[in-house]
């Protein structure tokens, strides 16, 4: 089959080809712009995801430390609660017949009261008295004559009070008691 093409048809075909080529270039430019936007959005989303992951890791570490500290605090609280209950029981039962206390005296004045003599000795060491000091029974001099002196007191239920264990025996003055 033979086809005859006129100049007019050829010009129209060339014009259609230019229009199609311009439309293709325009569509390609629009596609390139859209692809660029999508790539930039992908980078932005990836950056946000990486930052969120880093923050999540940091928050996880902080939370882990907080849980550890909470656990330690709960253990301390439990131990203190046990000690408080024990002390309340001791306080509720009151003193027991024969129970002793030690009063640490500094120049004859009461300094502190201790449950044991060893606790009183340890306290004198914190105030500059030698920790290895050998304690001896006090003589009949007044308590004010001693820098540090420990006096034991024992509970007497009949009088509902603590009394000095070593009471000094009054000396006879001129034959009188």
ZADO-1210 file (C-alpha; in nm, 4 decimals, padded with zeros to 6 digits):
<atoms>
<atom x="00.0000" y="00.0000" z="00.0000" code="UNK" pos="1"/>
<atom x="00.1203" y="00.3392" z="-00.0936" code="UNK" pos="2"/>
<atom x="00.0491" y="00.6396" z="00.1112" code="UNK" pos="3"/>
<atom x="00.0803" y="00.9906" z="-00.0045" code="UNK" pos="4"/>
<atom x="00.1903" y="01.2458" z="00.2514" code="UNK" pos="5"/>
<atom x="00.1411" y="01.6083" z="00.1885" code="UNK" pos="6"/>
<atom x="00.3453" y="01.8960" z="00.3234" code="UNK" pos="7"/>
<atom x="00.0551" y="02.0042" z="00.5322" code="UNK" pos="8"/>
<atom x="00.0259" y="01.6579" z="00.6896" code="UNK" pos="9"/>
<atom x="00.3987" y="01.6455" z="00.7403" code="UNK" pos="10"/>
<atom x="00.3909" y="01.9845" z="00.9146" code="UNK" pos="11"/>
<atom x="00.1004" y="01.8698" z="01.1354" code="UNK" pos="12"/>
<atom x="00.2886" y="01.5456" z="01.2238" code="UNK" pos="13"/>
<atom x="00.6024" y="01.7456" z="01.3071" code="UNK" pos="14"/>
<atom x="00.3920" y="01.9834" z="01.5196" code="UNK" pos="15"/>
<atom x="00.2285" y="01.6855" z="01.6976" code="UNK" pos="16"/>
<atom x="00.5753" y="01.5360" z="01.7558" code="UNK" pos="17"/>
<atom x="00.7034" y="01.8655" z="01.9080" code="UNK" pos="18"/>
<atom x="00.3946" y="01.8891" z="02.1298" code="UNK" pos="19"/>
<atom x="00.4371" y="01.5270" z="02.2383" code="UNK" pos="20"/>
<atom x="00.8073" y="01.5893" z="02.3028" code="UNK" pos="21"/>
<atom x="00.7290" y="01.8981" z="02.5149" code="UNK" pos="22"/>
<atom x="00.4652" y="01.7060" z="02.7082" code="UNK" pos="23"/>
<atom x="00.7166" y="01.4259" z="02.7656" code="UNK" pos="24"/>
<atom x="00.9795" y="01.6760" z="02.8892" code="UNK" pos="25"/>
<atom x="00.7201" y="01.8405" z="03.1155" code="UNK" pos="26"/>
<atom x="00.6042" y="01.5014" z="03.2506" code="UNK" pos="27"/>
<atom x="00.9693" y="01.4016" z="03.3037" code="UNK" pos="28"/>
<atom x="01.0367" y="01.7292" z="03.4957" code="UNK" pos="29"/>
<atom x="00.7273" y="01.6796" z="03.7114" code="UNK" pos="30"/>
<atom x="00.8321" y="01.3183" z="03.7765" code="UNK" pos="31"/>
<atom x="01.1870" y="01.4292" z="03.8680" code="UNK" pos="32"/>
<atom x="01.0515" y="01.6934" z="04.1091" code="UNK" pos="33"/>
<atom x="00.8182" y="01.4362" z="04.2690" code="UNK" pos="34"/>
<atom x="01.1050" y="01.1864" z="04.2968" code="UNK" pos="35"/>
<atom x="01.3254" y="01.4538" z="04.4615" code="UNK" pos="36"/>
<atom x="01.0501" y="01.5395" z="04.7123" code="UNK" pos="37"/>
<atom x="01.0036" y="01.1720" z="04.7962" code="UNK" pos="38"/>
<atom x="01.3797" y="01.1234" z="04.8440" code="UNK" pos="39"/>
<atom x="01.3985" y="01.4287" z="05.0735" code="UNK" pos="40"/>
<atom x="01.0961" y="01.3041" z="05.2710" code="UNK" pos="41"/>
<atom x="01.2562" y="00.9596" z="05.2940" code="UNK" pos="42"/>
<atom x="01.5783" y="01.1134" z="05.4335" code="UNK" pos="43"/>
<atom x="01.3785" y="01.3258" z="05.6820" code="UNK" pos="44"/>
<atom x="01.1720" y="01.0260" z="05.7954" code="UNK" pos="45"/>
<atom x="01.4849" y="00.8103" z="05.8289" code="UNK" pos="46"/>
<atom x="01.6564" y="01.0840" z="06.0341" code="UNK" pos="47"/>
<atom x="01.3544" y="01.1175" z="06.2651" code="UNK" pos="48"/>
<atom x="01.3392" y="00.7398" z="06.3050" code="UNK" pos="49"/>
<atom x="01.7104" y="00.7223" z="06.3927" code="UNK" pos="50"/>
<atom x="01.6752" y="01.0073" z="06.6459" code="UNK" pos="51"/>
<atom x="01.3667" y="00.8407" z="06.7957" code="UNK" pos="52"/>
<atom x="01.5578" y="00.5142" z="06.8263" code="UNK" pos="53"/>
<atom x="01.8487" y="00.6928" z="07.0013" code="UNK" pos="54"/>
<atom x="01.6079" y="00.8680" z="07.2400" code="UNK" pos="55"/>
<atom x="01.4312" y="00.5374" z="07.3058" code="UNK" pos="56"/>
<atom x="01.7629" y="00.3734" z="07.3909" code="UNK" pos="57"/>
<atom x="01.8564" y="00.6610" z="07.6227" code="UNK" pos="58"/>
<atom x="01.5169" y="00.6566" z="07.7933" code="UNK" pos="59"/>
<atom x="01.5465" y="00.2799" z="07.8321" code="UNK" pos="60"/>
<atom x="01.8818" y="00.3201" z="08.0071" code="UNK" pos="61"/>
<atom x="01.7420" y="00.5939" z="08.2337" code="UNK" pos="62"/>
<atom x="01.4404" y="00.3797" z="08.3152" code="UNK" pos="63"/>
<atom x="01.6639" y="00.0832" z="08.3924" code="UNK" pos="64"/>
<atom x="01.8725" y="00.2923" z="08.6355" code="UNK" pos="65"/>
<atom x="01.5567" y="00.4352" z="08.7925" code="UNK" pos="66"/>
<atom x="01.4193" y="00.0842" z="08.8446" code="UNK" pos="67"/>
<atom x="01.7478" y="-00.0209" z="09.0086" code="UNK" pos="68"/>
<atom x="01.7440" y="00.2832" z="09.2381" code="UNK" pos="69"/>
<atom x="01.3785" y="00.2178" z="09.3220" code="UNK" pos="70"/>
<atom x="01.4610" y="-00.1412" z="09.4108" code="UNK" pos="71"/>
<atom x="01.7456" y="-00.0286" z="09.6395" code="UNK" pos="72"/>
<atom x="01.5213" y="00.2326" z="09.8023" code="UNK" pos="73"/>
<atom x="01.2483" y="-00.0265" z="09.8568" code="UNK" pos="74"/>
<atom x="01.4981" y="-00.2622" z="10.0206" code="UNK" pos="75"/>
<atom x="01.6218" y="00.0166" z="10.2492" code="UNK" pos="76"/>
<atom x="01.2645" y="00.1092" z="10.3309" code="UNK" pos="77"/>
<atom x="01.1840" y="-00.2531" z="10.4151" code="UNK" pos="78"/>
<atom x="01.4885" y="-00.2773" z="10.6447" code="UNK" pos="79"/>
<atom x="01.3928" y="00.0489" z="10.8171" code="UNK" pos="80"/>
<atom x="01.0358" y="-00.0732" z="10.8537" code="UNK" pos="81"/>
<atom x="01.1623" y="-00.3917" z="11.0186" code="UNK" pos="82"/>
<atom x="01.3849" y="-00.1882" z="11.2529" code="UNK" pos="83"/>
<atom x="01.0943" y="00.0433" z="11.3409" code="UNK" pos="84"/>
<atom x="00.8696" y="-00.2546" z="11.4207" code="UNK" pos="85"/>
<atom x="01.1423" y="-00.4057" z="11.6393" code="UNK" pos="86"/>
<atom x="01.1936" y="-00.0772" z="11.8229" code="UNK" pos="87"/>
<atom x="00.8172" y="-00.0374" z="11.8725" code="UNK" pos="88"/>
<atom x="00.8030" y="-00.3859" z="12.0221" code="UNK" pos="89"/>
<atom x="01.0902" y="-00.2999" z="12.2565" code="UNK" pos="90"/>
<atom x="00.9232" y="00.0258" z="12.3504" code="UNK" pos="91"/>
<atom x="00.5916" y="-00.1490" z="12.4037" code="UNK" pos="92"/>
<atom x="00.7340" y="-00.4109" z="12.6366" code="UNK" pos="93"/>
<atom x="00.9068" y="-00.1502" z="12.8540" code="UNK" pos="94"/>
<atom x="01.2152" y="-00.2128" z="13.0639" code="UNK" pos="95"/>
<atom x="01.2788" y="-00.5597" z="13.2049" code="UNK" pos="96"/>
<atom x="01.3924" y="-00.6329" z="13.5601" code="UNK" pos="97"/>
<atom x="01.7725" y="-00.6448" z="13.5679" code="UNK" pos="98"/>
<atom x="01.8167" y="-00.4695" z="13.2332" code="UNK" pos="99"/>
<atom x="02.1168" y="-00.2362" z="13.2386" code="UNK" pos="100"/>
<atom x="02.1990" y="00.0914" z="13.0696" code="UNK" pos="101"/>
<atom x="02.5321" y="00.2683" z="13.0604" code="UNK" pos="102"/>
<atom x="02.5530" y="00.6432" z="13.1060" code="UNK" pos="103"/>
<atom x="02.8626" y="00.8043" z="12.9638" code="UNK" pos="104"/>
<atom x="02.9578" y="01.1018" z="13.1783" code="UNK" pos="105"/>
<atom x="03.1897" y="01.3804" z="13.0726" code="UNK" pos="106"/>
<atom x="03.3337" y="01.5694" z="13.3704" code="UNK" pos="107"/>
<atom x="03.0473" y="01.4420" z="13.5860" code="UNK" pos="108"/>
<atom x="02.7696" y="01.5513" z="13.3494" code="UNK" pos="109"/>
<atom x="02.5663" y="01.2902" z="13.1600" code="UNK" pos="110"/>
<atom x="02.6792" y="01.2885" z="12.7980" code="UNK" pos="111"/>
<atom x="02.4774" y="01.0007" z="12.6486" code="UNK" pos="112"/>
<atom x="02.2918" y="00.6831" z="12.7416" code="UNK" pos="113"/>
<atom x="02.3835" y="00.3509" z="12.5772" code="UNK" pos="114"/>
<atom x="02.2418" y="00.0032" z="12.5732" code="UNK" pos="115"/>
<atom x="02.5856" y="-00.1441" z="12.6439" code="UNK" pos="116"/>
<atom x="02.9162" y="-00.0438" z="12.7958" code="UNK" pos="117"/>
<atom x="03.0970" y="-00.1243" z="12.4691" code="UNK" pos="118"/>
<atom x="02.8817" y="00.1307" z="12.2837" code="UNK" pos="119"/>
<atom x="02.9761" y="00.3942" z="12.5414" code="UNK" pos="120"/>
<atom x="03.3466" y="00.3103" z="12.5069" code="UNK" pos="121"/>
<atom x="03.3199" y="00.3356" z="12.1275" code="UNK" pos="122"/>
<atom x="03.1634" y="00.6807" z="12.1619" code="UNK" pos="123"/>
<atom x="03.4503" y="00.8073" z="12.3765" code="UNK" pos="124"/>
<atom x="03.6842" y="00.7029" z="12.0946" code="UNK" pos="125"/>
<atom x="03.4937" y="00.9361" z="11.8591" code="UNK" pos="126"/>
<atom x="03.5605" y="01.2230" z="12.1035" code="UNK" pos="127"/>
<atom x="03.9387" y="01.1794" z="12.1072" code="UNK" pos="128"/>
<atom x="03.9721" y="00.9281" z="12.3932" code="UNK" pos="129"/>
<atom x="04.2034" y="00.6386" z="12.2954" code="UNK" pos="130"/>
<atom x="04.0066" y="00.3443" z="12.1539" code="UNK" pos="131"/>
<atom x="04.2457" y="00.0954" z="12.3188" code="UNK" pos="132"/>
<atom x="04.2130" y="00.2545" z="12.6631" code="UNK" pos="133"/>
<atom x="04.1885" y="00.0057" z="12.9473" code="UNK" pos="134"/>
<atom x="03.8906" y="00.1065" z="13.1592" code="UNK" pos="135"/>
<atom x="03.9258" y="00.0593" z="13.5333" code="UNK" pos="136"/>
<atom x="03.6646" y="00.0888" z="13.8077" code="UNK" pos="137"/>
<atom x="03.6407" y="00.4425" z="13.9387" code="UNK" pos="138"/>
<atom x="03.7506" y="00.5185" z="14.2913" code="UNK" pos="139"/>
<atom x="03.5550" y="00.7237" z="14.5400" code="UNK" pos="140"/>
<atom x="03.6413" y="01.0584" z="14.3827" code="UNK" pos="141"/>
<atom x="03.3418" y="01.2527" z="14.2544" code="UNK" pos="142"/>
<atom x="03.2353" y="01.1924" z="13.8942" code="UNK" pos="143"/>
<atom x="03.3426" y="01.5469" z="13.8008" code="UNK" pos="144"/>
<atom x="03.7033" y="01.4483" z="13.8708" code="UNK" pos="145"/>
<atom x="03.7061" y="01.2189" z="13.5647" code="UNK" pos="146"/>
<atom x="03.7127" y="01.3338" z="13.2021" code="UNK" pos="147"/>
<atom x="03.5099" y="01.0321" z="13.0891" code="UNK" pos="148"/>
<atom x="03.3338" y="00.7964" z="13.3225" code="UNK" pos="149"/>
<atom x="03.0871" y="00.5152" z="13.2552" code="UNK" pos="150"/>
<atom x="02.8187" y="00.4448" z="13.5093" code="UNK" pos="151"/>
<atom x="02.5988" y="00.1372" z="13.4868" code="UNK" pos="152"/>
<atom x="02.2328" y="00.1636" z="13.5821" code="UNK" pos="153"/>
<atom x="02.0066" y="-00.1365" z="13.6361" code="UNK" pos="154"/>
<atom x="01.6273" y="-00.1430" z="13.6124" code="UNK" pos="155"/>
<atom x="01.4413" y="-00.2044" z="13.9375" code="UNK" pos="156"/>
<atom x="01.0774" y="-00.2967" z="13.8773" code="UNK" pos="157"/>
<atom x="00.9773" y="-00.2216" z="14.2362" code="UNK" pos="158"/>
<atom x="01.0726" y="00.1437" z="14.2002" code="UNK" pos="159"/>
<atom x="00.9960" y="00.1546" z="13.8252" code="UNK" pos="160"/>
<atom x="01.3314" y="00.3183" z="13.7565" code="UNK" pos="161"/>
<atom x="01.6988" y="00.2678" z="13.6871" code="UNK" pos="162"/>
<atom x="01.9432" y="00.2850" z="13.9764" code="UNK" pos="163"/>
<atom x="02.3190" y="00.3092" z="13.9834" code="UNK" pos="164"/>
<atom x="02.4793" y="-00.0338" z="14.0070" code="UNK" pos="165"/>
<atom x="02.7825" y="00.0728" z="14.2093" code="UNK" pos="166"/>
<atom x="02.6527" y="00.2947" z="14.4827" code="UNK" pos="167"/>
<atom x="02.9258" y="00.4397" z="14.6914" code="UNK" pos="168"/>
<atom x="02.9040" y="00.3334" z="15.0506" code="UNK" pos="169"/>
<atom x="02.9013" y="00.6348" z="15.2788" code="UNK" pos="170"/>
<atom x="03.2004" y="00.6415" z="15.5089" code="UNK" pos="171"/>
<atom x="03.1562" y="00.6859" z="15.8756" code="UNK" pos="172"/>
<atom x="03.2392" y="01.0364" z="15.9792" code="UNK" pos="173"/>
<atom x="03.3567" y="01.0600" z="16.3312" code="UNK" pos="174"/>
<atom x="03.2024" y="00.7281" z="16.4299" code="UNK" pos="175"/>
<atom x="02.8592" y="00.8076" z="16.2904" code="UNK" pos="176"/>
<atom x="02.7095" y="00.6284" z="15.9942" code="UNK" pos="177"/>
</atoms>
